[in-house]
Structure formats: structure tokens, C-alpha cells
């Protein structure tokens, strides 16, 4: 069990009368890529948001590298952590949103440096050196002094990935990272994520890109109506799905 990086155990989440997650279990081992598929409204994005405690769970628990997220355990009870402790935990969990969420008033370099300096108290010069290396890694070394509005959507998303990496997270979460992009820009973002997979970055990716899932995922998980319908290697889930709901979904997207 020591190599389990993300452990989601019996997680339930409702918004009012609407049950969005209904007993979700998920384990992601260190260095592996899990791709989550499913129709809109199936609970995929909410699941990601519970993993870094942007949404509180109603029941169940989540741990990253053996540490409970958002709570501490006292006997049989869980007690919610103070906000500052949750923020500290989030520095270990990179999150890449579908709409980039870059700070528009900061340059690309400043977007990458902000969190390491303010949250991790890193020296600015060290943070800038790391940021420039990350920009080179995502193919944007020449954009350090550019503002987000001057970049294409694909470039903005690559900056967002570099910004998440700047905190050296234990796991990276991607919430449909290509859904806001023009079709011709999707490939440049997926190529960066594929490179991260090759270098052993632990990732959970919510996406509709079936080809990407087939190529990169160690595990594909299909969700519908707040539950995990089936999961397994890409060849099993994508090529020989056992459940009718999975087959019906794939018949519409393949």
C-alpha cells in the first residue's frame, strides 16, 4: 500500500437534494496516470474538487501520500482542518482548470513565481530560475514577460500546467484541460501532459480525449450518475467494456 499516492475511500457529496458522488473509491499509485471518463453531470469534476478539498465531502475520506486531506483523525472521528492547514496541503496537489485561471494582471513569469514565493516562502531568484526552466519544458521559454491575454488558449493552458508544476506537487489534477481550446490547439497541450506521464508524474485527468486515454492512461475509470461504473486498463475499458452504460457512452464519442 506504500506506493498508493491518492486514496479516495467511500466518498459521498451532495448539493442540496442532488447526490453528485455516491460512494466513490479510487486508488492511484505513485507515477501512474488515471483518466476519468463519463458524461456531463456524472460527478467527474466534483470528484477532482474533493481531492484537493475545494469541495468538502459529506462521507468518506481522501488521502494523498498517506495524509488525510482537509481533516485530521481523532479516534473514529474526523475533524476539519483550519483553512491555513488546508491551503498548505493544497501546495502538494496541482490543479489545472479548463479555463486556465491565470492572473491577468501578472506576466507569465510572475504567474509561476507567485505561489512558490508566497505559499512556500521560496527565495524569488530561486523561484524565477525554476519558473524559467518550467516554461522551457512546456515550450514557452520566450513568453516569460508576456501577459496571458497576449497568448493563445493552448499557450495559456501550458502556462497553467507550468504554474501547477512550480509547487512540485505530489499529484496533478486536470479538469478537462483541452475543452476550452480550439481543436487545432488541443494537441500542444496533450503533448505536454504526455511528456509529464513519461517522466513519472502522478496524474488524474478528466477528459473526453479517448485517444489520449488509450495512449497515456494506466487506468481508465468510467463514471456515471455519481458512481464508478467500471475501471481498468485502457484496453479493457475502451476496447472491451463490460457495462452497457460504458458501451453506450463510448459509442457516442468514438
Helices and strands as residue ranges (DSSP letters): E 4-15, E 18-29, E 33-38, H 44-51, E 59-64, E 67-68, E 71-74, E 77-80, H 83-90, E 93-96, H 108-118, H 124-137, G 141-143, G 148-150, H 153-165, E 171-175, H 183-198, E 203-206, H 210-216, E 219-224, E 227-232, H 234-239, H 244-253
